[in-house]
Amino acid sequence: MRSTSTIELKRFVPTKLLLRYAVSTAVFFLLLMISSGLAAQNEVRLVIKDAETKEDLIGVNLAFLSALNPDYIGGTESEFDGSAIVSGLEANDTISITYTGYETITVLFKNLDTRFPGGLVLMNEVATVIGGGKEIIVEGATKNAERVAYIPATVDIITDDDIRVKNSANSADALNDIGAFVQASQAGGGSPIIRGFEANKVLIVLDGVRMNNAIFRNGHLQNVITVDQSILERMEIMYGPSAVMYGSDALGGVLYLKTKDPKLTLGGDAKEYPFESHLYTRYASAYGEKTVHLDLTYTGSYWGSVTSLTYRNFGFTRAGSRYPDLDSIDIPSKWIRSDFVGLVNGFDVVVANDDPLVQVTQPGNKEYDQIDFLHKIKIAKGQNVSHTLNLQFSTSSNIPRYDQLTELKGEFPKFSEWYYGPQRRLMLSFQTKLLKENKFFNGGSITTAFQKIDEDRFQRKRRKITRSRNFEDVYVGSFSVDMNKDISEKNNSSLLYGLEYQYNYVKSTADNFVITTGETLPTRLTRYPNGNSQMGTFAVYANYKGQNQKKTFTFLGGLRYTFSRVSSTFLPDGLIEWPFEDVRIQGGAVTGSAGFSYTPKSHWNIKGSFATGFRVPNVDDYSKIRSKDGFITIPNPDLKPEYGLNSELTIAKTFHFTEADNRGRSESNLNVSVTGFNTILLDAIIRQPLSLPNGDTILLNDGDEEDITIANVNAGRATILGFSANMKLKLKNRWLLGIGINDLRGRYTGGVSKDGLADLGSVPLSHIPPLYGQASFGYNWHSSEEGKEWKHFSAELGLNFNGSKLKEEYDPALGNSDNLDEAIPEYGTPAWRTLNLYTAWGFSPTFSLNFSIENIFDVHYRPFSSGISAPGRNFIMTLHADLPNTYKKKPEQPVRKGW
C-alpha cells in the first residue's frame, strides 16, 4: 500500500534591509604633456577603460605636474564615456592617472601618443588584498561583472597566473596552495572546507552551472578534482550564505569556477596570430605525477574556440620522514605503511612494503590516472548577442580509498579492495549573452545545461570471494535566466533578477560479484532507493544594487523564493520491508540578504552583511543506506531543511608609501584587513539512532556483521564564530610580503554519543579546522626592454601552517566526519608547518620553466580530518610552451563590457 510523507519548509524573511550603499570611490589622475619643449596649445583626447572588461571608467583623476618643480599645475576627470581632454602642457610635464582600486599610470606628455596609441588608456586593477582577495573583477558574487570592493561579503580570487606559478596538480591542490583548507581521504581526493562547512553545505558553480547534485553527501567529496585547473581562468571563493543568488546548499559559501572563454574581435582587425596554443609537461616527485596538457584557442571576428586536453598519471604518495615529536605518544600504525594486501594466484596475501613512507594501496606503481577534455565555441551575432557551447568531460581510472584500506580487523587489514570506480563527469551547456539595452534589461544571460555523473564504489573484505558493488548514476538538467537592469544613473542603481530550475534523476543499483566464478548475486542493499529518485528545484530572485554618485558607498540587498520537491520509490527487494513505497519532501522558502560596502578617499574599505541561507534535504540526506564502524544509516522520510543565519564585518585599509615611477609601475603600499563573522545553523541535520520499520535496531549487513541502525534527523542547533586577518606589503611592484590567518570555533547541541546512548549536550561541531594560515615573501621581475616583455622571473618562499586540534576539540557525536581515528586517537591532530619555494622563469619568447620545492624539511603530517598523510618533500618541475609569443601580437580590438 502506498503512503506519502509531506513536510513543509519553514520560511525566513529578513526584517531589515540596509537602504544605502556605495562602493569604490572615483579619485584618480590622468597626466598629459605636450611634446616639443614649448607650451602646447593643442588638445589630446584620451578614452580610459578597464583593461579586463573594457568598461568606460568614470571620474578617473588626471593630475598634471610641472617639469620644473613637482608642483600640481592642474588636472581633470574622465566623463561618463570615459573620455578626458588634456591640453596646455609642455613636453616634459607629467600626467598622473589614478583611480581607486587601479594601478596608477604616470607618463610624460611628449610620450602620450606612443604610450597610448589612438588615445586608448587601459587601466589594470591593483592587486590589493581585501579580506584575502585581490581587487579585481569577479562574476560569482552577483552573477555579473563586479569589483570586489563593491561586494559586501568576503571574496578570495585565485587567478590562472596563481595556479601556474604555484604548479598546482589539480583544482583541490590549487585551493590548498592559495590558502583554503582542503581535506583528503585518498590521493584522488580533495574536499574544500569553507567557514566550517563542507561537502553538501558548500556550493560549487562551474561556468554558471551548479555542480552540486542530489547525492552530494555530508562527509567529504572529491568532485572538485574533476574540474581541470589547467584551463581555469579563475576560482572565486565567496564566504558565507549566498542563498539569494544561488539558493540551496550555499551555507558556508560558494566556490565559483570559470574556465577560459574564446575571445572575439567583433568586427575589428583580425589578430596577427588567430591561433594560440599552450603546452606544458609536469613532473612531481612526491607522488610520481606525470602530466601533459595542451590547449588551443582560435580568435576570429565573430567566432572563436578553446580546446583543452590534459592527461595525468599519479603514483603512490610518499609522506614526509620527520614525524611530529609528541613526547610519550606513539605515532599510529596508520601513519606508517608497513604492508598492504595483494592478490597473488587468486589468494589475498599481506605484502611487506619496501618503503613504509610510501602510501601504497595496491600492487604495481600507479595510484590512478585521469583525462580531462574541454571544448568551447563562441559565436557572436553582431555586437549584442553571443552564443557559447561548452562541452566538458572528465574520467579517471579506479581510485583506491586509502583510509579504508588501512583499517584493521584484529592485526590484519579489514579490506583487500576498496576503491571508487572511474570518476566520470560530463557537462554540456549552451549559454546566450544579451547586451542590447531595452526596457526590461541592459544585459543578461540564459543558460541551459545537462550533466551526467557516475559515482561507483567497490569493496571486498580480506579473504572473501565476493566483491560488493554499488553503482550510482545521476542525470542533471538545468535552466537559468539572469538579467540586470540599470534603474538610475544618478544614484548608480541597478536590479539583478532571474529564475532557475534544476532537475535530478538518480539511479542506484547494487550486487555482490563472485570473483572466482563471475557470478552476480542480488543480495546487497542499494545505496539509494532501488526504485530511483528525483529532485526538482525552482527559484526566482531579485537583487538591488545602489550607490552614491562618488561610488564610495554601495548597498546590495535581495530576496529569493525557492520551491523544492524530492521523491523516491522503494521497491520490494527481499532485504528490508519498508512500510512505504513512495516518499516525498516538498515545500518553499524565502531567503534574503543585505549588505553594504564603504570606500572613502582615505583608502579604507568597510563592508558588512547579513544573510539567510538554507539547504533542502537531498536524496543522500534522507534515503542513503550505508554501513560504517558498526552502524548502518537507514532512510528517514521525515527529514526537514536546515537553515543558516550569517552576519559578518570586514575592515580593510591601504597605506601608500611612494608614488608611481615614470614608467607607470605601482607604488609601494601596505594593505591590511580583518573579517569577523558569526553563523547560526538551525534544524541542523545530524545522525541519531532510529529503528527499522519493524522496530528492530540491528541489521545484518553483508551476511556476517550486525550493525546498529541510525539515520539523519533534525536535532541540532549549531553556532560558528570566526575571523580572518590578512596583510600584504608591496614594494615597487617587485617585493611582496603577505600573511594570512584564519581561526574558527564551532559548537552544536542535540548530538548523541558514538554508542548511540547518551545525550551529549553542547559539543564541538564537525568540520571545524584548527587555526591555519600562510605567510609568503616573494620577488617579481619583468623586462621593460622593447620587444623582450617575455623575459620574467619570480620567486616566492612560502610558509603554510596549522595549529593543533586536540582530541577534546573533536566532535564526539555519532556519525561525525572529523575522523579522529585517522589522526592520533589519544592526542588529536598535531600542529605542523611546511616551507615551500616556488619559482618561474621566462627564458625565451616561447618557453618558460616553473620549479618548486614543497615541504622542504620533509615534515610528516596529516591535515585535520584527512585519511592520508600529506606529501613529503616534493620537487616539481613544469616546462611551458606558448605559441606564438603572446607579447608579439597586435593589440586586440577592445570588446564590449559583458563579453
C-alpha positions in Angstrom: 0.0 0.0 0.0 1.3 3.4 -0.9 1.7 6.2 1.7 3.2 9.6 1.3 5.1 11.8 3.7 5.0 15.6 3.1 6.9 18.2 5.0 6.5 22.0 4.6 9.7 24.1 4.7 10.0 27.0 7.2 10.1 30.5 5.9 12.7 33.0 6.7 12.4 36.6 5.6 15.0 39.2 6.8 13.3 42.0 8.7 15.8 44.8 7.9 17.5 45.5 4.6 20.1 48.3 4.7 18.9 51.0 2.2 22.0 53.0 1.4 25.2 51.8 -0.1 28.1 52.6 -2.3 31.4 51.3 -3.5 34.8 52.3 -4.5 35.4 56.0 -4.8 36.4 57.5 -8.0 39.5 59.5 -7.4 42.3 59.2 -9.9 44.6 61.1 -12.1 45.5 61.5 -15.8 48.7 63.0 -16.8 49.4 64.7 -20.1 52.1 66.7 -21.6 52.5 68.2 -24.9 55.6 67.4 -26.9 58.1 69.8 -28.2 59.6 71.9 -25.3 57.1 74.8 -25.8 53.7 75.4 -24.1 51.5 73.4 -26.4 48.0 74.7 -27.2 46.8 71.6 -29.0 44.5 69.1 -27.2 44.8 65.3 -26.7 41.7 63.3 -26.2 42.0 60.1 -24.1 39.5 57.3 -23.5 40.0 55.4 -20.3 38.7 51.9 -19.9 39.0 48.9 -17.5 41.7 46.6 -19.0 39.7 43.5 -18.1 36.1 44.3 -19.0 36.8 47.3 -21.4 34.2 49.2 -19.3 34.4 53.0 -19.5 35.8 54.4 -16.3 34.0 57.5 -15.0 35.7 60.0 -12.7 39.3 58.9 -13.3 41.5 61.7 -11.9 44.2 63.1 -14.2 46.8 65.3 -12.3 49.2 67.5 -14.2 52.7 68.0 -12.7 55.2 70.6 -13.7 58.5 69.5 -15.2 60.4 72.4 -13.5 59.2 71.5 -10.0 56.9 68.7 -8.6 54.0 71.1 -8.2 50.4 70.3 -9.1 49.5 72.6 -12.0 46.0 71.4 -12.9 44.0 68.4 -13.8 40.7 67.0 -15.0 38.4 63.9 -14.6 37.1 61.5 -17.2 33.5 61.9 -18.3 30.6 59.4 -18.4 32.0 57.9 -21.7 35.5 57.5 -20.1 36.9 60.5 -22.2 39.2 63.2 -20.9 40.8 66.2 -22.6 44.4 67.1 -21.9 45.8 70.4 -23.0 48.1 73.3 -22.1 51.1 71.1 -21.1 54.7 71.1 -22.0 56.6 68.2 -23.4 58.3 67.1 -20.1 55.3 67.8 -17.9 53.9 64.7 -16.2 50.5 63.3 -16.2 49.4 61.0 -13.2 46.4 58.9 -13.9 44.8 57.5 -10.7 41.6 55.7 -9.9 40.6 53.9 -6.7 41.4 50.2 -7.0 43.6 50.6 -10.1 47.3 50.8 -10.7 48.5 54.4 -11.1 49.8 55.4 -14.5 52.5 58.0 -14.9 53.6 59.3 -18.3 55.3 62.3 -19.8 53.1 64.4 -22.1 55.5 64.0 -25.0 55.2 60.2 -24.8 51.4 60.2 -24.8 50.9 59.1 -28.4 53.4 56.2 -28.3 52.3 55.1 -24.8 48.6 55.2 -25.7 48.0 54.7 -29.5 44.7 56.2 -30.5 44.3 57.7 -27.1 43.1 54.4 -25.5 44.2 54.1 -21.9 43.6 50.6 -20.3 43.9 50.6 -16.5 44.6 47.4 -14.6 43.1 46.6 -11.2 45.6 46.8 -8.4 46.5 43.5 -6.6 45.5 44.7 -3.1 44.1 42.3 -0.6 40.5 42.9 0.6 39.7 40.2 3.1 42.2 38.0 1.5 41.1 38.5 -2.1 42.6 40.6 -4.9 40.9 43.8 -6.1 39.8 42.5 -9.5 36.6 41.9 -11.3 34.6 38.9 -10.0 31.5 37.3 -11.5 30.2 34.8 -9.0 29.1 37.1 -6.2 26.4 38.8 -8.2 26.4 36.7 -11.5 27.5 39.9 -13.1 31.0 41.5 -13.6 31.6 43.4 -10.3 34.5 44.8 -8.4 35.5 43.1 -5.2 35.3 46.4 -3.3 31.6 46.6 -4.2 30.8 43.2 -2.7 29.6 43.3 0.9 30.8 39.7 1.6 34.4 38.4 1.7 35.7 37.1 -1.7 39.0 35.4 -2.4 40.2 35.2 -6.0 42.7 32.6 -7.5 43.8 33.6 -11.0 45.2 31.4 -13.7 48.6 33.1 -13.0 48.4 31.9 -9.3 47.7 28.4 -10.4 50.5 28.5 -12.9 53.1 29.9 -10.5 52.1 27.5 -7.7 52.4 24.5 -10.0 49.1 23.1 -8.8 48.4 19.4 -9.6 44.6 19.7 -9.6 41.8 22.0 -8.6 41.9 20.9 -4.9 45.7 21.4 -4.9 45.2 24.9 -6.3 42.8 25.8 -3.5 45.2 24.4 -0.9 48.2 26.2 -2.4 46.5 29.6 -2.1 45.4 29.1 1.5 42.0 27.4 1.5 41.6 24.4 3.8 41.3 21.1 1.9 40.6 17.6 3.4 41.6 14.3 1.6 40.8 10.7 2.3 42.8 9.3 -0.6 45.3 10.5 -3.2 42.5 11.2 -5.7 40.6 13.4 -3.3 40.2 17.0 -2.1 37.2 18.4 -0.2 37.3 22.2 0.5 36.1 23.4 3.9 34.7 27.0 3.9 33.9 28.5 7.3 33.3 25.2 9.0 31.1 23.9 6.2 32.0 21.2 3.7 30.6 18.9 1.0 26.8 19.4 0.5 26.9 22.7 2.5 29.3 24.3 0.1 28.0 25.2 -3.4 30.3 24.6 -6.4 29.4 26.5 -9.6 31.2 25.8 -12.8 30.8 28.3 -15.7 27.5 29.4 -14.2 26.2 25.8 -13.8 25.6 24.2 -10.3 27.8 21.1 -9.8 26.0 20.1 -6.6 23.6 17.3 -7.3 21.1 15.2 -5.4 23.7 12.8 -3.9 26.2 15.3 -2.6 26.9 14.0 0.9 27.6 15.4 4.3 31.0 13.9 4.7 33.8 14.5 2.2 33.7 14.9 -1.5 36.2 14.7 -4.3 34.1 16.2 -7.1 36.2 19.3 -7.4 39.1 17.4 -8.9 37.0 16.5 -11.9 37.5 20.2 -13.0 40.8 20.7 -14.8 42.7 23.5 -13.1 44.9 23.9 -16.3 42.1 25.6 -18.2 40.6 27.7 -15.4 40.6 31.5 -15.8 40.0 31.9 -12.1 38.5 30.5 -9.0 36.4 32.7 -6.7 35.6 31.7 -3.1 32.6 33.7 -1.7 32.3 33.2 2.0 29.0 33.0 3.9 25.5 32.1 2.8 24.8 33.1 -0.8 21.3 31.8 -1.0 19.8 34.9 -2.7 22.0 34.4 -5.8 22.3 30.6 -5.7 19.7 29.0 -3.5 20.1 25.8 -1.5 23.5 24.4 -0.4 25.4 27.7 -0.2 25.5 27.7 3.7 29.3 28.0 4.1 29.9 29.8 0.8 30.2 29.4 -3.0 33.2 28.1 -4.9 32.8 29.7 -8.4 35.0 28.2 -11.1 35.3 29.8 -14.5 37.1 28.2 -17.4 38.7 30.3 -20.2 36.4 31.7 -22.8 37.1 32.2 -26.5 38.0 35.8 -27.5 36.4 37.7 -30.4 37.5 40.9 -32.2 33.8 41.8 -33.0 34.4 43.1 -36.5 37.8 44.7 -35.6 41.1 43.8 -37.3 41.8 40.1 -37.3 44.6 39.1 -35.0 48.1 38.7 -36.4 48.1 35.2 -34.8 44.5 33.9 -34.6 45.7 30.5 -33.3 47.4 30.3 -30.0 48.5 27.2 -28.1 49.8 26.4 -24.6 51.5 23.1 -23.9 53.1 22.0 -20.7 54.5 18.9 -19.1 54.9 18.5 -15.4 56.6 16.1 -13.0 56.2 15.9 -9.2 58.5 13.6 -7.2 56.4 13.0 -4.1 53.7 11.1 -5.9 55.4 10.4 -9.2 53.0 12.6 -11.1 53.4 12.9 -14.8 51.1 15.4 -16.6 50.8 16.6 -20.2 48.4 19.4 -21.1 47.6 21.1 -24.4 45.1 23.9 -25.1 44.4 25.6 -28.4 42.5 28.8 -29.0 41.2 30.4 -32.1 40.2 34.1 -32.2 38.1 35.3 -35.1 36.0 38.3 -35.9 32.6 36.8 -34.9 33.5 33.3 -33.7 36.2 31.7 -31.6 37.0 28.5 -29.8 39.0 27.0 -26.9 40.0 23.3 -26.8 41.9 21.7 -23.9 43.1 18.2 -23.2 45.0 17.1 -20.0 46.4 13.7 -19.1 47.6 13.0 -15.5 49.2 9.8 -14.1 49.7 9.6 -10.3 51.9 7.1 -8.4 51.7 6.4 -4.7 52.2 9.4 -2.3 55.4 9.4 -0.3 54.9 11.1 3.1 57.5 13.0 5.0 60.2 11.4 7.1 60.1 13.9 10.1 57.3 12.7 12.3 55.9 15.1 15.0 57.6 14.9 18.4 54.8 14.3 21.0 57.0 13.0 23.9 55.5 9.7 25.1 52.8 9.5 22.4 53.5 7.0 19.7 52.8 7.6 16.0 49.8 5.4 15.0 50.3 2.4 12.7 48.1 4.1 10.1 50.8 6.7 9.5 53.3 4.0 8.7 52.5 1.8 5.7 54.5 -1.3 6.6 52.4 -3.7 4.5 49.4 -4.0 2.1 47.2 -6.6 0.7 47.8 -8.0 -2.8 46.1 -10.7 -4.8 48.6 -13.5 -5.7 47.4 -16.5 -7.7 43.8 -15.8 -6.6 44.7 -15.5 -2.9 44.9 -12.5 -0.6 48.5 -12.1 0.6 49.8 -9.5 3.0 52.9 -8.0 1.2 55.6 -6.1 3.1 56.1 -2.6 1.9 59.7 -1.8 0.9 59.4 1.9 2.0 56.9 2.5 4.8 56.7 6.2 3.9 55.2 5.3 0.5 51.4 5.0 1.0 50.8 2.0 -1.3 47.2 1.0 -2.0 47.6 -1.9 -4.5 50.3 -3.9 -6.3 52.1 -2.0 -9.1 53.3 1.6 -9.2 50.2 3.5 -10.2 47.6 5.0 -7.9 45.3 6.3 -10.7 45.2 8.4 -13.9 42.8 11.0 -15.2 41.8 12.6 -18.5 40.1 16.0 -18.8 38.7 17.4 -22.0 37.1 20.8 -22.7 35.8 22.4 -25.9 34.1 25.8 -26.1 32.8 27.6 -29.2 31.5 31.2 -29.0 29.6 32.8 -31.9 28.6 36.4 -31.9 25.6 37.8 -33.8 26.7 41.4 -34.2 27.6 43.4 -31.2 24.7 42.5 -29.0 24.2 38.7 -28.9 26.6 35.8 -28.4 26.2 32.1 -28.0 28.6 29.7 -26.3 28.6 25.9 -26.5 30.5 24.4 -23.6 31.4 20.7 -23.6 33.4 19.2 -20.7 34.3 15.6 -19.9 36.5 14.1 -17.2 37.2 10.5 -16.5 39.7 8.5 -14.3 40.8 5.0 -13.6 39.7 3.3 -10.4 40.7 5.4 -7.3 41.7 3.4 -4.2 40.3 4.6 -0.9 43.5 4.8 1.2 41.8 5.4 4.6 39.6 2.3 4.2 42.5 0.1 3.1 44.4 0.9 6.3 41.5 -0.1 8.5 42.4 -3.1 10.6 40.3 -6.1 11.8 42.4 -7.6 14.6 46.0 -7.4 13.4 45.3 -7.6 9.7 43.8 -5.2 7.1 40.0 -5.5 7.0 39.7 -4.9 3.2 41.6 -6.3 0.3 39.9 -3.9 -2.0 38.1 -0.6 -1.5 38.0 1.8 -4.4 35.9 4.2 -6.3 35.0 3.3 -9.9 36.1 5.7 -12.6 35.0 9.3 -11.7 33.2 10.4 -14.8 31.6 13.8 -15.3 30.0 15.0 -18.5 28.7 18.6 -18.9 27.1 20.2 -21.9 25.9 23.7 -21.6 24.6 26.4 -24.0 24.7 30.0 -22.9 23.3 33.1 -24.7 24.5 36.5 -23.6 22.4 39.6 -24.4 23.9 43.1 -24.4 21.3 45.2 -26.2 19.5 47.6 -23.8 15.7 47.7 -23.7 13.0 48.5 -21.1 13.4 45.0 -19.5 17.2 44.7 -19.2 20.6 46.1 -20.1 22.2 42.7 -20.4 22.0 39.2 -19.2 22.4 35.5 -19.9 20.3 32.4 -20.5 22.0 29.1 -19.7 20.8 25.6 -20.4 22.9 22.6 -19.2 23.0 18.8 -18.9 25.3 16.8 -16.6 25.8 13.1 -16.1 27.8 11.9 -13.1 29.0 8.4 -12.3 29.8 7.5 -8.7 30.5 3.8 -8.1 32.0 2.0 -5.1 33.7 -1.4 -4.9 34.9 -3.2 -1.8 36.0 -6.7 -0.9 36.9 -7.9 2.6 40.2 -9.8 3.0 39.8 -13.5 2.2 36.3 -13.0 0.9 35.4 -14.1 -2.6 32.6 -11.6 -3.2 33.2 -8.1 -4.2 30.4 -5.7 -3.2 29.4 -3.3 -5.9 27.3 -0.1 -5.8 26.5 1.9 -8.9 25.1 5.4 -8.9 24.2 7.3 -12.0 23.0 10.9 -11.7 21.4 12.9 -14.5 21.0 16.6 -14.1 19.2 19.1 -16.3 19.1 22.9 -15.5 17.9 26.1 -17.0 18.6 29.6 -15.7 17.9 33.2 -16.7 20.0 36.1 -15.1 19.3 39.7 -16.1 20.5 43.1 -15.0 18.7 46.4 -15.5 20.0 49.9 -14.8 17.4 51.9 -12.8 19.0 55.3 -12.3 22.3 56.8 -13.4 22.0 59.5 -10.7 22.5 57.0 -7.8 24.1 54.2 -9.9 21.3 51.8 -9.0 20.5 48.6 -10.8 18.5 45.5 -10.4 19.7 41.9 -10.9 16.9 39.4 -11.3 16.4 35.9 -12.6 15.0 32.4 -12.3 16.3 28.9 -12.4 15.2 25.3 -12.5 17.2 22.1 -11.8 16.1 18.5 -12.1 18.0 15.5 -10.8 17.3 11.8 -11.6 19.2 9.2 -9.5 19.5 5.6 -10.5 21.0 3.3 -7.9 21.8 -0.4 -8.2 24.0 -2.9 -6.3 25.1 -6.5 -6.3 27.7 -8.9 -5.0 30.2 -10.2 -7.6 31.8 -13.6 -7.0 35.4 -13.2 -8.2 36.1 -16.9 -8.6 33.1 -17.7 -10.8 32.0 -14.4 -12.2 28.5 -14.9 -10.7 26.4 -11.9 -9.8 24.3 -12.1 -6.6 21.5 -9.6 -6.0 22.0 -9.8 -2.2 23.3 -6.2 -1.5 21.3 -3.2 -0.4 21.4 -0.3 -2.9 23.0 2.9 -1.5 19.9 4.9 -2.5 16.2 3.8 -3.1 16.2 1.0 -5.7 13.1 2.4 -7.4 15.1 5.5 -8.3 14.8 9.1 -7.0 14.0 12.5 -8.4 14.7 16.1 -7.1 13.4 19.3 -8.7 14.0 22.8 -7.6 12.5 26.1 -8.9 13.5 29.6 -7.8 13.1 33.3 -8.6 15.3 36.1 -7.2 15.9 39.8 -7.3 18.9 41.7 -6.0 19.1 45.5 -5.8 22.4 47.5 -6.0 22.6 51.2 -5.2 25.5 53.6 -5.0 26.1 57.2 -4.2 27.4 59.4 -7.0 31.0 59.2 -5.9 30.7 55.4 -5.7 32.0 55.4 -2.1 29.0 53.7 -0.6 27.3 50.6 -2.1 24.2 48.8 -0.9 23.3 45.3 -2.0 20.1 43.6 -0.9 17.8 40.9 -2.3 15.2 38.2 -1.8 14.8 34.7 -3.2 11.9 32.3 -3.2 12.7 28.6 -3.7 10.4 25.6 -4.1 11.8 22.1 -3.9 10.4 18.6 -4.3 12.3 15.4 -3.6 10.7 12.0 -4.2 11.9 8.4 -4.1 10.4 4.9 -4.7 11.3 1.9 -2.6 10.6 -1.4 -4.4 10.4 -4.7 -2.6 13.9 -6.4 -2.6 13.5 -9.1 0.0 16.1 -7.5 2.2 14.1 -4.8 4.1 10.3 -4.4 4.2 9.6 -0.6 4.1 6.1 0.5 5.2 6.1 3.0 2.4 6.7 2.8 -1.4 6.7 6.5 -2.3 8.3 9.2 -0.2 8.0 12.9 -1.0 9.5 16.0 0.7 8.4 19.4 -0.7 8.0 23.0 0.3 9.1 26.6 -0.3 11.3 29.1 1.5 12.1 32.8 1.3 15.7 33.9 2.0 17.2 37.3 2.0 20.4 39.2 2.3 21.5 42.8 2.8 25.0 44.4 2.9 27.0 47.5 2.4 30.5 48.5 1.4 32.0 51.9 2.2 35.2 53.0 0.5 36.2 56.6 1.4 39.0 58.5 -0.2 41.3 57.6 2.7 41.7 54.1 1.2 39.5 52.4 3.8 37.1 49.7 2.9 34.4 48.8 5.4 31.9 46.2 4.5 29.2 44.3 6.4 26.4 41.9 5.5 23.5 39.8 7.0 22.2 36.8 5.0 20.0 33.9 5.5 20.7 30.5 3.9 19.1 27.1 3.7 19.6 23.6 2.5 16.9 21.3 1.3 17.5 17.6 2.2 18.6 15.8 -0.9 18.4 12.2 -1.8 21.6 11.4 0.1 20.3 13.0 3.3 17.0 11.2 3.7 17.4 7.9 1.8 21.0 6.7 2.0 21.8 3.2 3.2 25.4 3.0 4.3 27.4 0.8 6.7 30.4 2.1 8.7 32.0 1.5 12.1 29.3 -0.9 13.3 26.4 1.4 12.3 24.2 1.4 9.3 22.4 4.5 8.1 18.8 4.0 7.0 16.3 6.2 5.3 14.3 8.9 7.2 11.4 10.3 5.2 10.6 12.9 8.0 13.7 15.0 7.4 13.3 18.8 7.2 15.5 21.5 5.7 18.3 23.2 7.8 18.7 27.0 7.9 21.6 29.4 8.4 21.8 33.0 9.7 25.1 34.8 9.0 26.5 38.2 9.8 29.9 39.5 9.1 32.0 42.6 9.1 35.3 43.4 7.2 37.6 46.4 7.8 40.5 47.0 5.4 43.0 49.8 4.9 45.6 50.5 2.3 48.6 52.6 3.1 50.5 54.2 0.2 54.2 54.9 0.8 55.6 56.1 -2.5 54.1 57.4 -5.8 54.4 55.5 -9.0 57.5 56.0 -11.1 57.6 57.4 -14.6 57.1 54.0 -16.2 53.6 53.7 -14.6 54.6 51.0 -12.2 52.6 50.5 -9.0 53.6 52.5 -5.9 54.6 50.8 -2.7 51.7 50.1 -0.4 50.6 48.0 2.6 47.1 46.5 2.8 45.6 45.1 6.0 42.2 43.6 6.5 40.3 41.8 9.3 37.0 40.0 8.9 34.8 38.6 11.7 31.7 36.5 11.2 29.0 34.6 13.1 26.8 31.8 11.6 23.9 30.1 13.4 22.6 26.8 11.9 19.0 25.8 12.8 17.5 22.4 12.5 21.0 21.0 11.8 20.9 17.5 10.3 22.8 15.0 12.5 22.9 11.3 12.9 21.0 9.6 15.7 19.7 6.1 16.4 16.5 5.2 14.6 14.6 1.9 14.5 13.7 -0.1 11.4 10.1 -0.2 10.3 9.6 -3.4 12.2 11.1 -2.0 15.4 14.5 -3.7 15.1 17.6 -1.7 15.8 20.0 -4.3 14.4 20.5 -5.1 10.8 22.6 -8.0 9.5 25.0 -6.4 6.9 26.7 -8.5 4.2 25.6 -11.6 6.0 28.3 -11.6 8.7 28.1 -8.3 10.7 25.4 -6.9 12.9 25.1 -3.1 12.5 23.1 -0.7 14.7 20.6 1.3 12.7 20.9 5.1 12.7 19.5 7.9 10.5 19.9 11.6 9.6 17.5 13.7 11.8 16.8 17.4 12.5 18.1 17.5 16.1 20.8 20.1 16.2 21.5 23.8 16.5 25.0 25.0 15.7 26.9 28.2 16.1 30.2 29.1 14.3 32.3 32.1 15.2 35.5 33.0 13.3 37.8 35.6 12.0 40.4 36.1 9.3 43.2 38.6 9.1 45.4 39.4 6.1 48.3 41.7 5.4 50.1 42.3 2.1 53.1 44.6 1.6 54.2 45.5 -1.9 57.4 47.4 -2.6 58.0 48.9 -6.1 56.0 46.2 -7.7 58.9 43.9 -7.1 59.0 42.7 -3.5 55.9 41.2 -1.9 55.3 40.1 1.7 52.0 38.5 2.7 50.5 36.9 5.8 47.0 35.4 6.3 45.5 33.7 9.3 42.1 32.0 9.9 40.5 30.8 13.1 37.1 29.1 13.7 35.2 27.9 16.7 32.0 25.9 16.4 29.6 24.0 18.8 26.2 22.4 18.5 23.6 20.8 20.7 21.4 17.8 20.0 24.0 15.1 19.3 24.2 11.7 20.9 27.4 9.7 21.8 29.1 7.3 19.5 27.4 4.4 21.1 24.0 6.0 20.5 23.1 6.0 24.1 23.9 9.4 25.8 22.7 12.9 25.0 25.9 14.9 24.8 24.5 18.4 25.3 26.8 21.1 23.8 29.8 19.7 22.0 32.4 20.7 19.3 31.0 20.9 15.8 32.3 18.7 12.9 34.3 20.2 10.0 36.0 22.9 12.1 39.7 23.0 11.2 42.3 24.2 13.6 43.9 27.7 13.3 45.6 27.8 9.9 47.2 30.3 7.5 50.0 31.2 5.2 53.0 33.6 5.1 55.0 34.4 1.9 57.9 36.5 0.8 58.4 37.0 -2.9 60.2 38.8 -5.7 58.9 39.7 -9.1 60.7 41.0 -12.2 59.6 41.7 -15.8 61.7 43.1 -18.5 61.0 46.6 -19.7 63.0 46.2 -22.9 61.2 46.8 -26.1 60.2 43.5 -27.7 61.5 41.5 -24.7 58.5 41.6 -22.4 58.6 37.8 -22.4 61.6 37.9 -20.0 60.4 37.4 -16.4 61.5 35.8 -13.2 59.6 35.4 -9.9 60.4 33.5 -6.7 58.3 33.0 -3.6 59.2 31.5 -0.3 56.0 30.4 1.5 55.1 29.0 4.9 51.9 27.0 5.4 50.9 26.4 9.0 48.2 24.7 11.0 47.7 24.7 14.7 46.9 21.6 16.7 43.4 20.3 17.2 43.3 18.2 20.4 41.0 15.2 20.8 38.8 17.2 23.2 38.0 19.6 20.3 36.8 16.8 18.0 33.1 16.2 17.5 32.3 13.2 19.8 28.9 12.6 18.4 27.6 9.7 16.4 28.5 9.6 12.7 30.8 12.7 12.8 33.2 13.3 9.9 36.2 14.5 11.9 38.0 11.1 11.7 39.8 11.2 15.0 40.9 7.6 14.3 42.8 8.7 11.3 44.7 11.3 13.3 46.4 10.3 16.6 43.4 9.0 18.7 44.9 9.7 22.1 46.1 13.2 21.1 44.3 14.6 18.0 45.9 16.4 15.1 49.4 17.8 15.9 50.4 21.3 14.7 52.5 21.4 11.6 54.2 23.8 9.2 55.8 23.5 5.8 58.3 25.7 4.0 57.8 25.9 0.2 59.7 27.5 -2.7 58.1 28.5 -6.0 60.0 29.9 -9.0 59.0 30.9 -12.5 61.4 31.9 -15.3 60.6 33.1 -18.8 63.9 32.4 -20.6 62.7 32.6 -24.3 59.9 34.0 -26.3 58.3 30.6 -26.3 59.4 28.7 -23.3 59.2 29.2 -19.5 60.1 27.0 -16.6 58.5 26.5 -13.2 60.5 24.9 -10.5 59.1 24.3 -7.0 60.1 22.5 -3.8 57.2 21.9 -1.4 57.6 20.7 2.2 61.3 21.4 2.1 62.0 20.0 5.5 60.1 16.7 4.7 57.6 17.0 7.5 55.2 14.1 8.1 51.7 15.5 8.8 48.0 14.9 8.2 45.7 17.8 7.7 42.7 17.8 10.0 40.1 15.2 9.1 42.2 13.6 6.4 42.7 9.9 6.0 46.0 10.0 4.2 49.3 11.8 5.1 50.3 14.8 3.0 53.2 14.6 0.5 56.7 14.8 1.9 59.5 16.8 0.2 58.2 17.3 -3.3 60.3 18.5 -6.3 58.0 19.9 -9.0 59.1 20.9 -12.5 56.9 22.2 -15.3 58.0 23.3 -18.8 55.6 25.6 -20.6 55.5 26.4 -24.3 53.3 29.3 -25.5 52.9 29.6 -29.3 53.0 32.1 -30.7 54.7 34.5 -28.2 51.7 36.5 -26.9 53.8 39.6 -26.4 54.4 40.0 -30.2 50.8 40.1 -31.2 48.9 43.2 -32.3 46.7 44.7 -29.7 43.2 43.2 -29.6 40.2 45.1 -30.7 38.5 46.3 -27.4 35.5 44.1 -26.6 32.2 45.3 -25.0 31.6 45.0 -21.3 29.9 41.7 -20.5 31.7 39.7 -23.2 
